[in-house]
Amino acid sequence: MSFMDGVDLNDTFEPATHSDGTEVKLRISDAEVRKGDKGQYFFVRIEDPEDFTIKDINHIMMVPSKDDNPKVQNARKRAINDFCEAFGVDVPSVETVEEASQYVQSNWPGNSAWAILRHSEDPEYGEQNRIRKFVKG
């Protein structure tokens, strides 16, 4: 007997994307705060809860830094504000990236928002959906 008994690998499908301009209700499935070469950022995995055949959306929001010029700082703040307002979540007010990551992992998944999607072709990852803008109620 194999641990794969009863698993049919022939009934798989290629995950799809939504068309450009599609308005859809999305749900946060996972969230964390990371630190990379370009600074700290929120990494949020978002799914279409109504259609399991649609690829997840990986949404990244850079945390503004003191080294950013005012225009970049404002754009980054607006992106975080728009996201938080749409999903009804709060930004963690903690000291470290680790604490912030724990906070968003515990508090953000399951929250939903409406968004208009952009369809793009990525050379590394293929067809992708990105969030063009959040629909505010």
Backbone as CSV, one residue per row, in Angstrom:
resi,resn,N_x,N_y,N_z,CA_x,CA_y,CA_z,C_x,C_y,C_z
1,MET,0.843,-1.175,0.000,0.000,0.000,0.000,0.898,1.251,0.000
2,SER,0.541,2.231,-0.830,1.305,3.463,-0.976,0.585,4.607,-0.264
3,PHE,1.353,5.565,0.203,0.731,6.739,0.806,-0.084,7.528,-0.222
4,MET,0.093,7.231,-1.509,-0.646,7.901,-2.590,-1.853,7.090,-3.064
5,ASP,-2.197,6.030,-2.373,-3.358,5.228,-2.764,-4.599,6.107,-2.830
6,GLY,-5.329,5.984,-3.920,-6.564,6.737,-4.086,-6.374,8.148,-4.608
7,VAL,-5.135,8.568,-4.834,-4.882,9.910,-5.353,-4.740,9.821,-6.862
8,ASP,-5.649,10.501,-7.571,-5.635,10.503,-9.032,-4.889,11.750,-9.509
9,LEU,-3.698,11.575,-10.025,-2.903,12.708,-10.508,-3.293,13.136,-11.916
10,ASN,-4.247,12.472,-12.517,-4.679,12.799,-13.878,-5.788,13.840,-13.922
11,ASP,-6.341,14.206,-12.774,-7.436,15.174,-12.780,-6.979,16.565,-12.330
12,THR,-5.760,16.935,-12.678,-5.236,18.247,-12.325,-5.595,19.267,-13.407
13,PHE,-5.398,20.526,-13.108,-5.683,21.603,-14.051,-4.578,22.643,-13.953
14,GLU,-4.439,23.436,-14.994,-3.494,24.550,-14.988,-4.209,25.747,-14.371
15,PRO,-3.707,26.307,-13.258,-4.376,27.463,-12.660,-4.508,28.608,-13.660
16,ALA,-5.630,29.306,-13.575,-5.966,30.381,-14.516,-5.841,31.742,-13.834
17,THR,-6.043,32.774,-14.628,-6.090,34.141,-14.109,-7.379,34.798,-14.580
18,HIS,-7.756,35.865,-13.898,-8.910,36.650,-14.325,-8.501,37.573,-15.469
19,SER,-9.464,37.969,-16.270,-9.222,38.927,-17.355,-8.895,40.295,-16.771
20,ASP,-8.174,41.084,-17.554,-7.838,42.446,-17.169,-9.117,43.234,-16.916
21,GLY,-9.168,43.946,-15.796,-10.323,44.780,-15.475,-11.418,44.069,-14.696
22,THR,-11.240,42.785,-14.392,-12.253,42.041,-13.644,-12.348,42.575,-12.223
23,GLU,-13.569,42.787,-11.760,-13.805,43.169,-10.372,-14.188,41.904,-9.614
24,VAL,-13.494,41.635,-8.531,-13.701,40.379,-7.824,-13.513,40.572,-6.322
25,LYS,-14.244,39.784,-5.562,-14.058,39.787,-4.111,-12.899,38.846,-3.792
26,LEU,-11.933,39.346,-3.017,-10.731,38.595,-2.688,-10.652,38.372,-1.178
27,ARG,-9.855,37.381,-0.793,-9.672,37.083,0.629,-8.177,36.861,0.902
28,ILE,-7.714,37.391,2.017,-6.325,37.179,2.433,-6.189,35.746,2.935
29,SER,-5.248,35.001,2.351,-5.011,33.640,2.821,-3.768,33.557,3.701
30,ASP,-2.825,34.476,3.514,-1.610,34.470,4.321,-0.972,35.852,4.249
31,ALA,-0.284,36.235,5.298,0.389,37.536,5.323,1.600,37.464,6.230
32,GLU,2.623,38.207,5.859,3.806,38.310,6.703,4.542,39.602,6.386
33,VAL,5.461,39.959,7.257,6.334,41.104,7.022,7.732,40.542,6.844
34,ARG,8.386,41.003,5.782,9.725,40.510,5.462,10.695,41.678,5.356
35,LYS,11.970,41.327,5.418,13.025,42.321,5.202,13.876,41.829,4.049
36,GLY,14.031,42.680,3.029,14.823,42.330,1.866,15.887,43.360,1.585
37,ASP,16.520,43.221,0.437,17.590,44.144,0.045,17.109,45.585,-0.078
38,LYS,15.841,45.759,-0.452,15.307,47.103,-0.670,14.526,47.631,0.522
39,GLY,14.537,46.887,1.627,13.841,47.348,2.829,12.805,46.357,3.321
40,GLN,11.965,46.836,4.227,10.923,46.008,4.813,9.667,46.094,3.959
41,TYR,8.918,44.987,3.942,7.696,44.981,3.131,6.684,43.969,3.641
42,PHE,5.422,44.262,3.355,4.341,43.324,3.618,4.239,42.401,2.414
43,PHE,4.187,41.097,2.665,3.974,40.108,1.612,2.643,39.427,1.937
44,VAL,1.654,39.614,1.055,0.312,39.112,1.318,-0.102,38.199,0.178
45,ARG,-0.533,36.999,0.523,-1.076,36.066,-0.465,-2.591,36.207,-0.407
46,ILE,-3.178,36.476,-1.575,-4.610,36.758,-1.672,-5.227,35.771,-2.644
47,GLU,-6.420,35.276,-2.303,-7.083,34.286,-3.146,-8.480,34.747,-3.548
48,ASP,-8.977,34.136,-4.617,-10.374,34.291,-5.006,-11.119,33.155,-4.315
49,PRO,-11.884,33.449,-3.265,-12.519,32.370,-2.510,-13.647,31.671,-3.264
50,GLU,-14.087,32.260,-4.362,-15.188,31.678,-5.126,-14.714,30.759,-6.247
51,ASP,-13.418,30.799,-6.585,-12.933,30.027,-7.735,-11.549,29.459,-7.443
52,PHE,-11.498,28.180,-7.098,-10.234,27.544,-6.737,-9.313,27.339,-7.939
53,THR,-9.792,27.582,-9.160,-8.946,27.410,-10.345,-8.097,28.649,-10.636
54,ILE,-8.340,29.734,-9.912,-7.613,30.994,-10.133,-6.350,31.019,-9.284
55,LYS,-5.229,31.414,-9.902,-3.960,31.552,-9.181,-4.097,32.572,-8.058
56,ASP,-3.382,32.331,-6.968,-3.309,33.310,-5.886,-2.568,34.549,-6.374
57,ILE,-2.854,35.656,-5.747,-2.173,36.923,-6.038,-1.177,37.176,-4.918
58,ASN,0.062,37.415,-5.275,1.085,37.810,-4.306,1.184,39.326,-4.333
59,HIS,0.764,39.953,-3.246,0.688,41.414,-3.168,1.777,41.914,-2.227
60,ILE,2.612,42.813,-2.713,3.732,43.335,-1.928,3.544,44.834,-1.718
61,MET,3.738,45.256,-0.474,3.667,46.680,-0.131,4.925,47.037,0.641
62,MET,5.731,47.910,0.076,6.962,48.343,0.732,6.642,49.275,1.899
63,VAL,7.361,49.106,2.993,7.240,49.996,4.139,8.104,51.223,3.854
64,PRO,7.539,52.425,3.986,8.345,53.624,3.724,9.540,53.701,4.673
65,SER,10.645,54.225,4.143,11.824,54.404,4.990,12.233,55.870,4.976
66,LYS,13.049,56.239,5.934,13.505,57.633,6.016,14.384,58.001,4.827
67,ASP,14.931,57.007,4.140,15.781,57.271,2.986,14.985,57.529,1.701
68,ASP,13.686,57.211,1.717,12.850,57.460,0.533,12.596,58.947,0.371
69,ASN,12.505,59.385,-0.883,12.124,60.775,-1.096,10.632,60.922,-0.763
70,PRO,10.159,62.153,-0.542,8.768,62.361,-0.115,7.726,61.757,-1.067
71,LYS,7.996,61.773,-2.358,7.055,61.220,-3.322,6.926,59.699,-3.150
72,VAL,8.048,59.018,-2.976,8.047,57.562,-2.774,7.408,57.223,-1.433
73,GLN,7.753,57.982,-0.392,7.139,57.750,0.920,5.624,57.852,0.834
74,ASN,5.137,58.875,0.173,3.695,59.068,0.045,3.037,57.921,-0.717
75,ALA,3.643,57.488,-1.815,3.083,56.387,-2.605,3.025,55.098,-1.779
76,ARG,4.049,54.842,-1.012,4.078,53.630,-0.184,3.047,53.704,0.935
77,LYS,2.919,54.871,1.552,1.909,55.053,2.599,0.506,54.880,2.027
78,ARG,0.259,55.464,0.868,-1.072,55.343,0.242,-1.393,53.891,-0.076
79,ALA,-0.421,53.144,-0.580,-0.655,51.734,-0.910,-1.050,50.945,0.342
80,ILE,-0.362,51.187,1.448,-0.682,50.489,2.701,-2.041,50.943,3.229
81,ASN,-2.306,52.249,3.196,-3.596,52.765,3.665,-4.754,52.200,2.853
82,ASP,-4.616,52.199,1.531,-5.689,51.683,0.664,-5.960,50.209,0.957
83,PHE,-4.904,49.435,1.119,-5.037,48.013,1.427,-5.752,47.817,2.763
84,CYS,-5.269,48.492,3.792,-5.844,48.328,5.128,-7.303,48.761,5.165
85,GLU,-7.614,49.852,4.504,-8.999,50.326,4.459,-9.895,49.322,3.735
86,ALA,-9.434,48.808,2.605,-10.241,47.872,1.818,-10.491,46.576,2.580
87,PHE,-9.468,46.021,3.220,-9.594,44.742,3.912,-10.052,44.882,5.369
88,GLY,-10.104,46.115,5.878,-10.524,46.315,7.257,-9.522,45.786,8.263
89,VAL,-8.242,45.957,7.966,-7.185,45.487,8.861,-6.362,46.671,9.348
90,ASP,-5.650,46.447,10.435,-4.796,47.483,11.012,-3.336,47.173,10.750
91,VAL,-2.543,48.225,10.693,-1.091,48.086,10.608,-0.584,47.800,12.019
92,PRO,0.319,46.834,12.149,0.818,46.525,13.494,1.645,47.668,14.061
93,SER,1.420,47.967,15.337,2.246,48.982,16.013,3.138,48.252,17.014
94,VAL,4.183,47.655,16.466,5.130,46.857,17.245,6.546,47.316,16.906
95,GLU,7.525,46.762,17.577,8.906,47.211,17.421,9.690,46.521,16.309
96,THR,9.482,45.219,16.116,10.358,44.468,15.221,9.600,43.888,14.024
97,VAL,10.351,43.532,12.999,9.771,42.877,11.822,9.138,41.554,12.238
98,GLU,9.771,40.830,13.136,9.247,39.542,13.596,7.898,39.714,14.284
99,GLU,7.791,40.718,15.153,6.520,40.982,15.833,5.448,41.419,14.848
100,ALA,5.838,42.244,13.880,4.884,42.691,12.866,4.390,41.510,12.047
101,SER,5.297,40.604,11.702,4.930,39.428,10.927,3.967,38.545,11.718
102,GLN,4.247,38.350,12.997,3.345,37.559,13.847,1.960,38.202,13.898
103,TYR,1.935,39.530,14.008,0.656,40.248,14.086,-0.170,40.037,12.817
104,VAL,0.449,40.264,11.642,-0.336,40.150,10.401,-0.714,38.693,10.127
105,GLN,0.142,37.746,10.499,-0.197,36.327,10.325,-1.400,35.941,11.172
106,SER,-1.523,36.557,12.338,-2.624,36.232,13.250,-3.907,37.007,12.950
107,ASN,-3.780,38.206,12.391,-4.946,39.092,12.288,-5.469,39.369,10.885
108,TRP,-4.661,39.188,9.862,-5.115,39.537,8.513,-5.803,38.419,7.740
109,PRO,-5.347,37.165,7.813,-5.991,36.118,7.001,-7.492,35.984,7.299
110,GLY,-8.248,35.780,6.215,-9.697,35.646,6.314,-10.452,36.911,5.990
111,ASN,-9.784,38.070,6.045,-10.452,39.327,5.714,-10.615,39.449,4.202
112,SER,-11.732,40.066,3.784,-12.066,40.165,2.359,-12.181,41.612,1.903
113,ALA,-12.007,41.807,0.598,-12.155,43.123,-0.023,-12.457,42.934,-1.504
114,TRP,-13.052,43.943,-2.103,-13.289,43.960,-3.548,-12.157,44.716,-4.225
115,ALA,-11.744,44.213,-5.393,-10.665,44.868,-6.141,-10.882,44.690,-7.634
116,ILE,-10.301,45.596,-8.383,-10.240,45.476,-9.835,-8.839,44.990,-10.161
117,LEU,-8.781,43.929,-10.968,-7.506,43.274,-11.235,-6.892,43.709,-12.563
118,ARG,-5.595,43.581,-12.608,-4.811,43.797,-13.826,-4.212,42.449,-14.190
119,HIS,-4.254,42.129,-15.451,-3.668,40.881,-15.947,-2.308,41.217,-16.537
120,SER,-1.297,40.426,-16.182,0.036,40.681,-16.732,0.721,39.366,-17.049
121,GLU,1.727,39.465,-17.863,2.546,38.326,-18.276,3.919,38.530,-17.642
122,ASP,4.321,37.624,-16.779,5.610,37.722,-16.110,6.549,36.701,-16.737
123,PRO,7.765,37.120,-17.144,8.675,36.183,-17.802,9.047,34.985,-16.929
124,GLU,9.084,35.185,-15.621,9.470,34.104,-14.727,8.286,33.259,-14.253
125,TYR,7.150,33.919,-13.994,6.018,33.225,-13.374,4.817,33.034,-14.303
126,GLY,4.898,33.524,-15.519,3.791,33.359,-16.457,2.679,34.361,-16.205
127,GLU,1.455,33.977,-16.583,0.309,34.868,-16.412,0.047,35.095,-14.932
128,GLN,-0.215,36.351,-14.592,-0.462,36.734,-13.202,-1.580,37.758,-13.142
129,ASN,-2.264,37.797,-12.022,-3.151,38.906,-11.711,-2.472,39.773,-10.672
130,ARG,-2.649,41.053,-10.799,-2.202,42.035,-9.821,-3.413,42.904,-9.487
131,ILE,-3.324,43.583,-8.377,-4.428,44.475,-7.994,-4.202,45.832,-8.630
132,ARG,-5.149,46.222,-9.484,-5.092,47.552,-10.092,-5.526,48.592,-9.070
133,LYS,-6.674,48.330,-8.431,-7.124,49.233,-7.362,-8.187,48.524,-6.542
134,PHE,-8.294,48.968,-5.307,-9.324,48.445,-4.413,-10.597,49.234,-4.615
135,VAL,-11.711,48.540,-4.528,-13.019,49.177,-4.664,-13.478,49.529,-3.266
136,LYS,-13.641,50.820,-3.040,-14.047,51.275,-1.717,-15.561,51.432,-1.684
137,GLY,-16.145,50.919,-0.601,-17.586,50.857,-0.481,-18.217,52.125,-0.162
